[in-house]
Amino acid sequence: MSASAHGEGKSFTSLVADKGGRGEAPGAGLIEELVLANHILFREGVVDGFGHVSVRHDKRPDRFLLARNMAPALVGPDDILEFDFDGNPVNSNGRAVYIERFIHAEVFRARPDAMAVIHSHSPAVVPFSLVKSSPLRPICHMSGFLGEEVPNFEIRDHAGDSSDLLITNSRLGAALAKTLGGCNCALMRGHGSTIVGPSIREAVFRAVYTEVNARLQSEALRLGEPTYLTEGEARVSAANIASQINRAWDFWRMRAEGKL
Ligand code: MN
């Protein structure tokens, strides 16, 4: 396909020249898993036309893989591009890239333990980014990975009161990564969330259950004051559920492939 065929929607994209220096190719299995993650996140209601998922390069820890600018449900293996931590694509061949790729770049830079990063606008989560008196907290045994409380990134502190709320450069990406700190999830006020995991599968699991937790917490708050998981309950339940993730992944895969 010609480069110009990928130039659609320029107001929401960046066309960036490749930095070059192509290194070792990532494993085919990694790309396959990343493509599937894109499809699962759509099917499970985490992303729609927007949102993205990335994985750290398996042979170059200073690089990551992320789709070109497109809806996650439509991503195929040929759409996966390689980026450095400054957000430069190394093999885009002129194809448009996500404007918010700096989220992934700076989180991978700041968090050597992060192997996958998911940014979404999943709808049940956004209200918790808006109401400071009602922070997102783990409410059931499936979402202990949220920890005691989820940090909330206020972009006004870094971009003033007239920004588009998007993470459009390395400076804003680094500020978001600082708010995330050592947590697994950070909310972004009026925007969405960013989630990390030690694998694609675990990051997808966390993204799905962050949205589930937000729905449950909103429902509980309508009834009264919820009883949240303690720090110990969150920690122990998160460790136990991590061993069960393939059970969910296998099911989500079938559903994303239209077999269920
Ligand atoms: Mn966004």
py3Dmol code that shows the C-alpha trace and the ligand (Angstrom):
import py3Dmol

protein = """\
ATOM      1  CA  MET A   1       0.000   0.000   0.000  1.00  0.00           C
ATOM      2  CA  SER A   2       1.313   3.461  -0.799  1.00  0.00           C
ATOM      3  CA  ALA A   3       2.390   5.777   1.972  1.00  0.00           C
ATOM      4  CA  SER A   4      -0.177   8.372   0.945  1.00  0.00           C
ATOM      5  CA  ALA A   5      -3.004   5.893   1.509  1.00  0.00           C
ATOM      6  CA  HIS A   6      -2.199   6.033   5.210  1.00  0.00           C
ATOM      7  CA  GLY A   7      -2.278   9.793   5.551  1.00  0.00           C
ATOM      8  CA  GLU A   8      -5.951  10.054   6.501  1.00  0.00           C
ATOM      9  CA  GLY A   9      -7.112  12.069   9.496  1.00  0.00           C
ATOM     10  CA  LYS A  10      -4.061  14.284   9.693  1.00  0.00           C
ATOM     11  CA  SER A  11      -5.610  16.533  12.336  1.00  0.00           C
ATOM     12  CA  PHE A  12      -5.417  13.629  14.774  1.00  0.00           C
ATOM     13  CA  THR A  13      -2.176  12.077  13.609  1.00  0.00           C
ATOM     14  CA  SER A  14       1.460  12.806  13.095  1.00  0.00           C
ATOM     15  CA  LEU A  15       3.430  11.991   9.989  1.00  0.00           C
ATOM     16  CA  VAL A  16       6.995  11.504  11.129  1.00  0.00           C
ATOM     17  CA  ALA A  17      10.123  10.650   9.175  1.00  0.00           C
ATOM     18  CA  ASP A  18      11.767   7.416  10.216  1.00  0.00           C
ATOM     19  CA  LYS A  19      14.804   7.723  12.427  1.00  0.00           C
ATOM     20  CA  GLY A  20      16.409   4.700  10.788  1.00  0.00           C
ATOM     21  CA  GLY A  21      18.846   2.292  12.417  1.00  0.00           C
ATOM     22  CA  ARG A  22      16.594  -0.724  12.049  1.00  0.00           C
ATOM     23  CA  GLY A  23      17.708  -3.452  14.411  1.00  0.00           C
ATOM     24  CA  GLU A  24      16.777  -7.024  14.990  1.00  0.00           C
ATOM     25  CA  ALA A  25      13.222  -7.959  14.050  1.00  0.00           C
ATOM     26  CA  PRO A  26      10.799  -8.741  16.876  1.00  0.00           C
ATOM     27  CA  GLY A  27       9.521 -12.290  17.215  1.00  0.00           C
ATOM     28  CA  ALA A  28       6.516 -13.165  15.046  1.00  0.00           C
ATOM     29  CA  GLY A  29       4.755 -14.531  18.125  1.00  0.00           C
ATOM     30  CA  LEU A  30       5.042 -11.175  19.848  1.00  0.00           C
ATOM     31  CA  ILE A  31       3.449  -9.367  16.919  1.00  0.00           C
ATOM     32  CA  GLU A  32       0.676 -11.965  16.736  1.00  0.00           C
ATOM     33  CA  GLU A  33      -0.043 -11.512  20.447  1.00  0.00           C
ATOM     34  CA  LEU A  34      -0.108  -7.717  20.063  1.00  0.00           C
ATOM     35  CA  VAL A  35      -2.535  -7.909  17.155  1.00  0.00           C
ATOM     36  CA  LEU A  36      -4.793 -10.197  19.181  1.00  0.00           C
ATOM     37  CA  ALA A  37      -4.607  -7.830  22.158  1.00  0.00           C
ATOM     38  CA  ASN A  38      -5.891  -5.039  19.905  1.00  0.00           C
ATOM     39  CA  HIS A  39      -8.874  -7.167  18.891  1.00  0.00           C
ATOM     40  CA  ILE A  40      -9.630  -8.393  22.424  1.00  0.00           C
ATOM     41  CA  LEU A  41      -9.545  -4.888  23.881  1.00  0.00           C
ATOM     42  CA  PHE A  42     -12.124  -3.823  21.315  1.00  0.00           C
ATOM     43  CA  ARG A  43     -14.332  -6.864  21.807  1.00  0.00           C
ATOM     44  CA  GLU A  44     -14.281  -6.465  25.611  1.00  0.00           C
ATOM     45  CA  GLY A  45     -15.222  -2.784  25.473  1.00  0.00           C
ATOM     46  CA  VAL A  46     -11.926  -1.213  26.567  1.00  0.00           C
ATOM     47  CA  VAL A  47     -11.140   0.566  23.271  1.00  0.00           C
ATOM     48  CA  ASP A  48     -13.373   1.729  20.422  1.00  0.00           C
ATOM     49  CA  GLY A  49     -12.100   3.716  17.444  1.00  0.00           C
ATOM     50  CA  PHE A  50      -9.499   5.134  19.834  1.00  0.00           C
ATOM     51  CA  GLY A  51      -7.073   3.780  22.394  1.00  0.00           C
ATOM     52  CA  HIS A  52      -3.940   1.693  21.819  1.00  0.00           C
ATOM     53  CA  VAL A  53      -1.794  -1.116  23.178  1.00  0.00           C
ATOM     54  CA  SER A  54       1.967  -1.537  22.916  1.00  0.00           C
ATOM     55  CA  VAL A  55       4.581  -4.118  23.872  1.00  0.00           C
ATOM     56  CA  ARG A  56       8.275  -3.762  24.603  1.00  0.00           C
ATOM     57  CA  HIS A  57      10.473  -5.161  21.825  1.00  0.00           C
ATOM     58  CA  ASP A  58      11.632  -8.647  22.816  1.00  0.00           C
ATOM     59  CA  LYS A  59      15.152  -8.137  21.418  1.00  0.00           C
ATOM     60  CA  ARG A  60      15.586  -4.383  21.898  1.00  0.00           C
ATOM     61  CA  PRO A  61      14.413  -3.302  25.379  1.00  0.00           C
ATOM     62  CA  ASP A  62      14.841   0.343  24.325  1.00  0.00           C
ATOM     63  CA  ARG A  63      12.199  -0.042  21.614  1.00  0.00           C
ATOM     64  CA  PHE A  64       8.496  -0.843  21.586  1.00  0.00           C
ATOM     65  CA  LEU A  65       5.874  -2.041  19.115  1.00  0.00           C
ATOM     66  CA  LEU A  66       2.626  -0.181  18.466  1.00  0.00           C
ATOM     67  CA  ALA A  67       0.142  -0.131  15.600  1.00  0.00           C
ATOM     68  CA  ARG A  68       0.049   2.663  13.049  1.00  0.00           C
ATOM     69  CA  ASN A  69      -2.741   5.213  13.480  1.00  0.00           C
ATOM     70  CA  MET A  70      -5.913   3.148  13.101  1.00  0.00           C
ATOM     71  CA  ALA A  71      -8.812   1.607  15.025  1.00  0.00           C
ATOM     72  CA  PRO A  72      -7.569  -1.295  17.185  1.00  0.00           C
ATOM     73  CA  ALA A  73     -10.210  -3.711  15.859  1.00  0.00           C
ATOM     74  CA  LEU A  74      -8.742  -3.366  12.350  1.00  0.00           C
ATOM     75  CA  VAL A  75      -5.064  -3.880  13.247  1.00  0.00           C
ATOM     76  CA  GLY A  76      -3.198  -6.655  11.414  1.00  0.00           C
ATOM     77  CA  PRO A  77       0.449  -7.838  11.608  1.00  0.00           C
ATOM     78  CA  ASP A  78       1.559  -5.487   8.810  1.00  0.00           C
ATOM     79  CA  ASP A  79       0.268  -2.486  10.778  1.00  0.00           C
ATOM     80  CA  ILE A  80       2.642  -2.980  13.710  1.00  0.00           C
ATOM     81  CA  LEU A  81       5.454  -0.396  13.804  1.00  0.00           C
ATOM     82  CA  GLU A  82       8.605  -0.111  15.903  1.00  0.00           C
ATOM     83  CA  PHE A  83       9.382   3.028  17.949  1.00  0.00           C
ATOM     84  CA  ASP A  84      12.222   4.407  20.049  1.00  0.00           C
ATOM     85  CA  PHE A  85      11.682   6.068  23.437  1.00  0.00           C
ATOM     86  CA  ASP A  86      11.579   9.531  21.901  1.00  0.00           C
ATOM     87  CA  GLY A  87       8.447   8.445  20.007  1.00  0.00           C
ATOM     88  CA  ASN A  88      10.192   8.170  16.630  1.00  0.00           C
ATOM     89  CA  PRO A  89       8.993   5.337  14.386  1.00  0.00           C
ATOM     90  CA  VAL A  90      11.849   3.385  12.807  1.00  0.00           C
ATOM     91  CA  ASN A  91       9.890   1.613  10.086  1.00  0.00           C
ATOM     92  CA  SER A  92       6.700   3.574   9.394  1.00  0.00           C
ATOM     93  CA  ASN A  93       7.600   4.343   5.768  1.00  0.00           C
ATOM     94  CA  GLY A  94       5.543   7.491   6.003  1.00  0.00           C
ATOM     95  CA  ARG A  95       2.516   5.896   7.585  1.00  0.00           C
ATOM     96  CA  ALA A  96       0.625   7.988  10.152  1.00  0.00           C
ATOM     97  CA  VAL A  97       1.321   7.183  13.789  1.00  0.00           C
ATOM     98  CA  TYR A  98      -0.667   7.733  16.981  1.00  0.00           C
ATOM     99  CA  ILE A  99      -0.244  11.248  18.324  1.00  0.00           C
ATOM    100  CA  GLU A 100      -0.221   9.864  21.886  1.00  0.00           C
ATOM    101  CA  ARG A 101       2.629   7.393  21.294  1.00  0.00           C
ATOM    102  CA  PHE A 102       4.600   9.411  23.900  1.00  0.00           C
ATOM    103  CA  ILE A 103       2.490   7.743  26.607  1.00  0.00           C
ATOM    104  CA  HIS A 104       4.014   4.387  25.693  1.00  0.00           C
ATOM    105  CA  ALA A 105       7.524   5.746  25.099  1.00  0.00           C
ATOM    106  CA  GLU A 106       7.819   7.491  28.453  1.00  0.00           C
ATOM    107  CA  VAL A 107       6.172   4.719  30.488  1.00  0.00           C
ATOM    108  CA  PHE A 108       8.539   2.148  28.975  1.00  0.00           C
ATOM    109  CA  ARG A 109      11.444   4.480  29.692  1.00  0.00           C
ATOM    110  CA  ALA A 110      10.408   5.042  33.311  1.00  0.00           C
ATOM    111  CA  ARG A 111       9.290   1.516  34.108  1.00  0.00           C
ATOM    112  CA  PRO A 112      11.779  -1.241  33.177  1.00  0.00           C
ATOM    113  CA  ASP A 113       9.319  -3.787  34.625  1.00  0.00           C
ATOM    114  CA  ALA A 114       6.574  -2.763  32.165  1.00  0.00           C
ATOM    115  CA  MET A 115       6.391  -5.081  29.153  1.00  0.00           C
ATOM    116  CA  ALA A 116       3.048  -3.803  27.840  1.00  0.00           C
ATOM    117  CA  VAL A 117       1.167  -0.493  28.036  1.00  0.00           C
ATOM    118  CA  ILE A 118      -2.510   0.162  27.287  1.00  0.00           C
ATOM    119  CA  HIS A 119      -4.057   3.591  26.909  1.00  0.00           C
ATOM    120  CA  SER A 120      -7.846   3.803  26.624  1.00  0.00           C
ATOM    121  CA  HIS A 121     -10.883   5.993  27.159  1.00  0.00           C
ATOM    122  CA  SER A 122     -12.960   3.100  28.570  1.00  0.00           C
ATOM    123  CA  PRO A 123     -16.175   4.828  29.607  1.00  0.00           C
ATOM    124  CA  ALA A 124     -16.859   3.627  33.165  1.00  0.00           C
ATOM    125  CA  VAL A 125     -13.373   4.717  34.255  1.00  0.00           C
ATOM    126  CA  VAL A 126     -13.541   8.349  33.076  1.00  0.00           C
ATOM    127  CA  PRO A 127     -15.992   9.556  35.799  1.00  0.00           C
ATOM    128  CA  PHE A 128     -13.463   8.556  38.468  1.00  0.00           C
ATOM    129  CA  SER A 129     -10.939  10.883  36.847  1.00  0.00           C
ATOM    130  CA  LEU A 130     -13.375  13.772  37.341  1.00  0.00           C
ATOM    131  CA  VAL A 131     -14.537  13.529  40.961  1.00  0.00           C
ATOM    132  CA  LYS A 132     -11.637  13.944  43.363  1.00  0.00           C
ATOM    133  CA  SER A 133     -13.722  12.895  46.373  1.00  0.00           C
ATOM    134  CA  SER A 134     -14.419   9.523  44.745  1.00  0.00           C
ATOM    135  CA  PRO A 135     -11.101   7.901  43.759  1.00  0.00           C
ATOM    136  CA  LEU A 136     -11.004   4.621  41.876  1.00  0.00           C
ATOM    137  CA  ARG A 137     -10.214   1.824  44.343  1.00  0.00           C
ATOM    138  CA  PRO A 138     -10.234  -1.974  44.132  1.00  0.00           C
ATOM    139  CA  ILE A 139     -13.681  -3.235  45.020  1.00  0.00           C
ATOM    140  CA  CYS A 140     -13.486  -6.961  44.263  1.00  0.00           C
ATOM    141  CA  HIS A 141     -10.989  -9.818  44.156  1.00  0.00           C
ATOM    142  CA  MET A 142     -10.473  -9.503  40.381  1.00  0.00           C
ATOM    143  CA  SER A 143      -9.038  -6.001  40.578  1.00  0.00           C
ATOM    144  CA  GLY A 144      -6.570  -6.092  43.460  1.00  0.00           C
ATOM    145  CA  PHE A 145      -3.868  -4.971  41.002  1.00  0.00           C
ATOM    146  CA  LEU A 146      -5.309  -1.454  41.341  1.00  0.00           C
ATOM    147  CA  GLY A 147      -3.620  -1.215  44.742  1.00  0.00           C
ATOM    148  CA  GLU A 148      -4.860   1.000  47.531  1.00  0.00           C
ATOM    149  CA  GLU A 149      -5.726   3.925  45.317  1.00  0.00           C
ATOM    150  CA  VAL A 150      -5.237   4.823  41.650  1.00  0.00           C
ATOM    151  CA  PRO A 151      -3.298   8.048  40.871  1.00  0.00           C
ATOM    152  CA  ASN A 152      -4.992  10.667  38.717  1.00  0.00           C
ATOM    153  CA  PHE A 153      -2.991  12.718  36.186  1.00  0.00           C
ATOM    154  CA  GLU A 154      -4.065  16.388  35.990  1.00  0.00           C
ATOM    155  CA  ILE A 155      -2.839  17.663  32.644  1.00  0.00           C
ATOM    156  CA  ARG A 156      -3.635  21.270  33.599  1.00  0.00           C
ATOM    157  CA  ASP A 157      -0.662  21.163  35.949  1.00  0.00           C
ATOM    158  CA  HIS A 158       1.601  20.587  32.948  1.00  0.00           C
ATOM    159  CA  ALA A 159      -0.152  22.020  29.898  1.00  0.00           C
ATOM    160  CA  GLY A 160      -2.268  24.881  31.257  1.00  0.00           C
ATOM    161  CA  ASP A 161      -6.034  25.267  30.993  1.00  0.00           C
ATOM    162  CA  SER A 162      -6.368  25.355  27.198  1.00  0.00           C
ATOM    163  CA  SER A 163      -4.822  22.071  26.086  1.00  0.00           C
ATOM    164  CA  ASP A 164      -6.545  19.329  24.091  1.00  0.00           C
ATOM    165  CA  LEU A 165      -5.899  16.987  27.078  1.00  0.00           C
ATOM    166  CA  LEU A 166      -3.778  14.719  24.886  1.00  0.00           C
ATOM    167  CA  ILE A 167      -0.229  13.494  25.598  1.00  0.00           C
ATOM    168  CA  THR A 168       1.348  14.999  22.503  1.00  0.00           C
ATOM    169  CA  ASN A 169       5.054  15.127  23.423  1.00  0.00           C
ATOM    170  CA  SER A 170       7.765  13.528  25.537  1.00  0.00           C
ATOM    171  CA  ARG A 171       7.478  16.137  28.299  1.00  0.00           C
ATOM    172  CA  LEU A 172       3.802  15.354  28.912  1.00  0.00           C
ATOM    173  CA  GLY A 173       4.480  11.637  28.597  1.00  0.00           C
ATOM    174  CA  ALA A 174       7.169  11.879  31.269  1.00  0.00           C
ATOM    175  CA  ALA A 175       4.820  13.816  33.545  1.00  0.00           C
ATOM    176  CA  LEU A 176       2.188  11.105  33.150  1.00  0.00           C
ATOM    177  CA  ALA A 177       4.781   8.401  33.840  1.00  0.00           C
ATOM    178  CA  LYS A 178       5.782  10.268  37.004  1.00  0.00           C
ATOM    179  CA  THR A 179       2.159  10.321  38.198  1.00  0.00           C
ATOM    180  CA  LEU A 180       1.887   6.605  37.418  1.00  0.00           C
ATOM    181  CA  GLY A 181       4.992   5.976  39.549  1.00  0.00           C
ATOM    182  CA  GLY A 182       5.144   2.328  40.536  1.00  0.00           C
ATOM    183  CA  CYS A 183       1.373   1.767  40.129  1.00  0.00           C
ATOM    184  CA  ASN A 184      -0.295  -0.462  37.557  1.00  0.00           C
ATOM    185  CA  CYS A 185      -2.884   2.125  36.489  1.00  0.00           C
ATOM    186  CA  ALA A 186      -3.111   5.906  36.277  1.00  0.00           C
ATOM    187  CA  LEU A 187      -6.264   7.840  35.472  1.00  0.00           C
ATOM    188  CA  MET A 188      -6.069  10.873  33.202  1.00  0.00           C
ATOM    189  CA  ARG A 189      -8.518  13.590  34.144  1.00  0.00           C
ATOM    190  CA  GLY A 190     -11.287  14.042  31.574  1.00  0.00           C
ATOM    191  CA  HIS A 191      -9.595  11.608  29.223  1.00  0.00           C
ATOM    192  CA  GLY A 192      -9.059   7.969  30.251  1.00  0.00           C
ATOM    193  CA  SER A 193      -6.387   5.786  31.751  1.00  0.00           C
ATOM    194  CA  THR A 194      -2.978   4.234  31.185  1.00  0.00           C
ATOM    195  CA  ILE A 195      -2.270   0.706  32.394  1.00  0.00           C
ATOM    196  CA  VAL A 196       0.948  -1.327  32.514  1.00  0.00           C
ATOM    197  CA  GLY A 197       1.624  -5.021  32.851  1.00  0.00           C
ATOM    198  CA  PRO A 198       4.521  -7.487  32.921  1.00  0.00           C
ATOM    199  CA  SER A 199       3.114  -9.085  29.737  1.00  0.00           C
ATOM    200  CA  ILE A 200       0.562  -8.294  27.043  1.00  0.00           C
ATOM    201  CA  ARG A 201      -1.867 -10.761  28.584  1.00  0.00           C
ATOM    202  CA  GLU A 202      -1.608  -9.321  32.066  1.00  0.00           C
ATOM    203  CA  ALA A 203      -1.958  -5.753  30.799  1.00  0.00           C
ATOM    204  CA  VAL A 204      -5.086  -6.741  28.835  1.00  0.00           C
ATOM    205  CA  PHE A 205      -6.467  -8.478  31.914  1.00  0.00           C
ATOM    206  CA  ARG A 206      -5.881  -5.344  33.971  1.00  0.00           C
ATOM    207  CA  ALA A 207      -7.455  -3.078  31.365  1.00  0.00           C
ATOM    208  CA  VAL A 208     -10.594  -5.224  31.175  1.00  0.00           C
ATOM    209  CA  TYR A 209     -10.939  -5.463  34.947  1.00  0.00           C
ATOM    210  CA  THR A 210     -10.196  -1.790  35.551  1.00  0.00           C
ATOM    211  CA  GLU A 211     -13.299  -1.084  33.471  1.00  0.00           C
ATOM    212  CA  VAL A 212     -15.268  -3.804  35.349  1.00  0.00           C
ATOM    213  CA  ASN A 213     -14.136  -2.398  38.710  1.00  0.00           C
ATOM    214  CA  ALA A 214     -15.227   1.097  37.697  1.00  0.00           C
ATOM    215  CA  ARG A 215     -18.699  -0.184  36.746  1.00  0.00           C
ATOM    216  CA  LEU A 216     -19.068  -2.105  40.012  1.00  0.00           C
ATOM    217  CA  GLN A 217     -17.774   0.776  42.091  1.00  0.00           C
ATOM    218  CA  SER A 218     -20.203   3.212  40.457  1.00  0.00           C
ATOM    219  CA  GLU A 219     -23.074   0.829  41.192  1.00  0.00           C
ATOM    220  CA  ALA A 220     -21.946   0.331  44.798  1.00  0.00           C
ATOM    221  CA  LEU A 221     -21.617   4.087  45.335  1.00  0.00           C
ATOM    222  CA  ARG A 222     -25.258   4.480  44.284  1.00  0.00           C
ATOM    223  CA  LEU A 223     -26.225   2.165  47.161  1.00  0.00           C
ATOM    224  CA  GLY A 224     -24.001   3.694  49.827  1.00  0.00           C
ATOM    225  CA  GLU A 225     -20.422   3.656  51.076  1.00  0.00           C
ATOM    226  CA  PRO A 226     -18.632   0.581  49.639  1.00  0.00           C
ATOM    227  CA  THR A 227     -16.273  -1.655  51.596  1.00  0.00           C
ATOM    228  CA  TYR A 228     -13.047  -1.619  49.570  1.00  0.00           C
ATOM    229  CA  LEU A 229     -10.300  -4.208  49.556  1.00  0.00           C
ATOM    230  CA  THR A 230      -7.640  -3.624  52.173  1.00  0.00           C
ATOM    231  CA  GLU A 231      -4.036  -3.245  51.021  1.00  0.00           C
ATOM    232  CA  GLY A 232      -3.437  -6.853  52.052  1.00  0.00           C
ATOM    233  CA  GLU A 233      -6.545  -8.179  50.268  1.00  0.00           C
ATOM    234  CA  ALA A 234      -5.587  -6.276  47.123  1.00  0.00           C
ATOM    235  CA  ARG A 235      -2.031  -7.601  47.188  1.00  0.00           C
ATOM    236  CA  VAL A 236      -2.884 -11.257  47.882  1.00  0.00           C
ATOM    237  CA  SER A 237      -5.835 -11.450  45.499  1.00  0.00           C
ATOM    238  CA  ALA A 238      -3.788  -9.810  42.731  1.00  0.00           C
ATOM    239  CA  ALA A 239      -0.993 -12.359  43.164  1.00  0.00           C
ATOM    240  CA  ASN A 240      -3.435 -15.267  43.045  1.00  0.00           C
ATOM    241  CA  ILE A 241      -5.475 -14.077  40.049  1.00  0.00           C
ATOM    242  CA  ALA A 242      -2.296 -13.498  38.020  1.00  0.00           C
ATOM    243  CA  SER A 243      -1.937 -17.284  37.681  1.00  0.00           C
ATOM    244  CA  GLN A 244      -5.429 -17.526  36.141  1.00  0.00           C
ATOM    245  CA  ILE A 245      -4.992 -15.017  33.340  1.00  0.00           C
ATOM    246  CA  ASN A 246      -4.632 -17.536  30.523  1.00  0.00           C
ATOM    247  CA  ARG A 247      -8.094 -18.846  31.366  1.00  0.00           C
ATOM    248  CA  ALA A 248      -9.540 -15.424  30.552  1.00  0.00           C
ATOM    249  CA  TRP A 249      -7.203 -14.875  27.587  1.00  0.00           C
ATOM    250  CA  ASP A 250      -8.204 -18.144  25.872  1.00  0.00           C
ATOM    251  CA  PHE A 251     -11.867 -17.223  26.206  1.00  0.00           C
ATOM    252  CA  TRP A 252     -11.361 -13.635  25.049  1.00  0.00           C
ATOM    253  CA  ARG A 253      -9.370 -14.891  22.086  1.00  0.00           C
ATOM    254  CA  MET A 254     -12.210 -17.152  20.965  1.00  0.00           C
ATOM    255  CA  ARG A 255     -14.697 -14.341  21.373  1.00  0.00           C
ATOM    256  CA  ALA A 256     -12.501 -11.847  19.496  1.00  0.00           C
ATOM    257  CA  GLU A 257     -12.154 -14.383  16.663  1.00  0.00           C
ATOM    258  CA  GLY A 258     -15.941 -14.715  16.469  1.00  0.00           C
ATOM    259  CA  LYS A 259     -15.942 -18.345  17.572  1.00  0.00           C
ATOM    260  CA  LEU A 260     -18.213 -17.779  20.584  1.00  0.00           C
TER     261      LEU A 260
END
"""
ligand_1 = """\
1
MN
Mn -6.241 9.270 24.544
"""
view = py3Dmol.view(width=600, height=400)
view.addModel(protein, "pdb")
view.setStyle({"model": 0}, {"cartoon": {"style": "trace"}})
view.addModel(ligand_1, "xyz")
view.setStyle({"model": 1}, {"stick": {}})
view.zoomTo()
view.show()
